[in-house]
Each structure stands twice: as C-alpha cells, then as structure tokens.
Amino acid sequence: MDIRIGNGYDVHALAPGLPLWLGGVQVESPIGCIAHSDGDVAIHALCDALLGALALGDIGKHFPDTSDEFAGIDSKILLSRVMTLVRAEGWSVANVDITIAMQRPKLAPYIVPMRECMAGVMGVDVSQVSVKATTTEKLGFVGRSEGCEVYAVALLRRD
C-alpha cells in the first residue's frame, strides 16, 4: 500500500473580543484568534499536514494572508479546497491526529463536535479524525493565554 504522512503546525495570537473557531466549531470564549481568515488554527494546521504529505507546499502558498480573497474566510472552505487537491492527486485520508495547546477555555465539550465537523468537510468517518486538547501548565505564551498552537499529523493512502 502506498502511504504518505504529513506534519502541520500553526499558531495564532489571542485577543479579547474576537470569536474563537477551532476545528470548524465556534468555541464560547472571551478571547479569540487574531488572523486574516477566521483564525481556525486547528484547521490551518490540518491543511498544512495534508498538503505536506503530498509535498504541495503549505497553507500560505495556496491561501496567502496577503490576498483579499481570503480575508475573513471560513477555514472549512480552505479545508474543502485542500481535500479537492488531495483527491485530485489520487489520495485519500487514512486518519488525522490533531493536538490543540491552549490554556483556556477548556475544550473537552467541543472535541466531539470538532471531530464531526472536520470529518464531514473531509468526507471521512469520524473515527478517522482524532482531536486532543492540552494546556502547557501555564508555561510560555500558551500558558499565559497569549496564543494557541496546534500540531497535526495526516496519514494518506493512494486510492
């Protein structure tokens, strides 16, 4: 079986009064991501993992933050476009694994909705999408609630 693995990473600064989108789900929070798009750092890391698995560059290459076309865009649209590229290359998702590092708010109530949302956008079963959340024990910029960082891994198989 022909397989490819990709790694993705993204980080966004946080600020009061902005919406917080993670994994395609709006999280109730007094702080949100500063970004050109909707700031969904989880989907951005996932897009980078999918693109990286096929050596297609990164999210900035395909959806530059200097383009008005992508200002405020729903990141689920970006993920859908990345999946179009993945399928056009003859690949499908075996599984993805995402780790969100954020001090607050607590994300446990949002994990299943995130998995369901991203699985739906990618056209895969929810069992193929893992999402985990962690804090950094109040260490660093994440621990001070100045930012959110996400790590993603995608395993693709040739159709």
HUTA-V963808 format. One record per pair of residues at least 12 apart in sequence whose ideal C-beta (glycine too) atoms are under 6 Angstrom apart, sorted by sequence separation. I is the first residue (numbers start at 1). J is the second residue. D is the distance in Angstrom with one decimal. If there is no record, write none. Layout:
i->I j->J d->D
i->I j->J d->D
This chain:
i->20 j->32 d->4.0
i->47 j->59 d->4.6
i->19 j->32 d->4.7
i->16 j->30 d->5.9
i->18 j->32 d->3.1
i->115 j->129 d->4.6
i->16 j->31 d->5.5
i->44 j->59 d->5.5
i->63 j->78 d->5.4
i->115 j->131 d->5.2
i->14 j->31 d->4.5
i->21 j->38 d->4.9
i->114 j->131 d->4.9
i->15 j->34 d->5.3
i->21 j->40 d->4.2
i->23 j->42 d->4.4
i->22 j->42 d->4.8
i->111 j->131 d->5.2
i->12 j->33 d->3.8
i->13 j->34 d->4.6
i->12 j->35 d->5.4
i->107 j->133 d->3.9
i->12 j->39 d->5.4
i->12 j->41 d->4.7
i->36 j->65 d->3.8
i->93 j->122 d->5.7
i->10 j->41 d->4.9
i->47 j->78 d->5.8
i->93 j->124 d->5.0
i->43 j->75 d->4.0
i->47 j->79 d->5.9
i->50 j->82 d->5.2
i->103 j->135 d->5.1
i->37 j->70 d->5.6
i->95 j->128 d->4.6
i->96 j->129 d->5.5
i->97 j->130 d->4.4
i->98 j->131 d->4.9
i->99 j->132 d->4.9
i->100 j->133 d->4.7
i->101 j->134 d->5.5
i->10 j->44 d->4.1
i->10 j->45 d->4.2
i->40 j->75 d->3.7
i->47 j->82 d->4.7
i->54 j->89 d->5.5
i->101 j->136 d->5.8
i->9 j->45 d->5.7
i->37 j->73 d->4.8
i->38 j->74 d->5.6
i->43 j->79 d->5.1
i->50 j->86 d->5.7
i->8 j->45 d->4.1
i->38 j->75 d->5.4
i->8 j->46 d->6.0
i->37 j->75 d->5.7
i->83 j->122 d->5.3
i->103 j->142 d->5.8
i->8 j->48 d->3.3
i->103 j->143 d->5.4
i->8 j->49 d->3.3
i->80 j->121 d->5.5
i->101 j->142 d->5.0
i->104 j->145 d->5.7
i->7 j->49 d->5.8
i->79 j->121 d->4.9
i->103 j->145 d->4.8
i->6 j->49 d->4.3
i->6 j->50 d->6.0
i->7 j->52 d->5.9
i->76 j->121 d->5.1
i->6 j->52 d->3.5
i->102 j->148 d->4.5
i->6 j->53 d->3.0
i->5 j->53 d->5.8
i->101 j->149 d->4.8
i->4 j->53 d->4.1
i->100 j->150 d->5.1
i->24 j->76 d->4.9
i->99 j->151 d->4.7
i->98 j->152 d->4.7
i->42 j->98 d->5.7
i->97 j->153 d->4.8
i->42 j->100 d->5.7
i->96 j->154 d->4.7
i->95 j->155 d->5.3
i->94 j->155 d->4.3
i->94 j->157 d->4.8
i->91 j->156 d->4.4
i->92 j->157 d->5.9
i->91 j->158 d->5.9
i->92 j->159 d->5.2
i->90 j->158 d->5.9
i->90 j->159 d->5.5
i->29 j->105 d->4.7
i->27 j->110 d->5.4
i->25 j->110 d->5.4
i->25 j->113 d->4.7
i->25 j->114 d->5.1
i->23 j->114 d->2.9
i->25 j->117 d->5.6
i->24 j->117 d->3.6
i->23 j->117 d->6.0
i->24 j->118 d->5.7
i->23 j->118 d->5.4
i->53 j->154 d->5.3
i->49 j->152 d->4.1
i->53 j->156 d->4.8
i->49 j->153 d->5.7
i->50 j->154 d->4.9
i->45 j->150 d->4.0
i->49 j->154 d->3.9
i->46 j->152 d->4.6
i->41 j->148 d->5.3
i->45 j->152 d->4.0
i->23 j->131 d->5.9
i->42 j->150 d->4.9
i->41 j->150 d->4.9
i->14 j->147 d->5.6
i->13 j->147 d->5.0
i->11 j->147 d->5.6
i->12 j->148 d->5.8
i->11 j->149 d->4.3
i->10 j->150 d->5.4
i->9 j->151 d->5.6
i->8 j->152 d->4.0
i->7 j->153 d->5.7
i->6 j->154 d->4.7
i->5 j->155 d->5.3
i->4 j->156 d->4.6
i->3 j->157 d->5.3
i->2 j->158 d->3.8
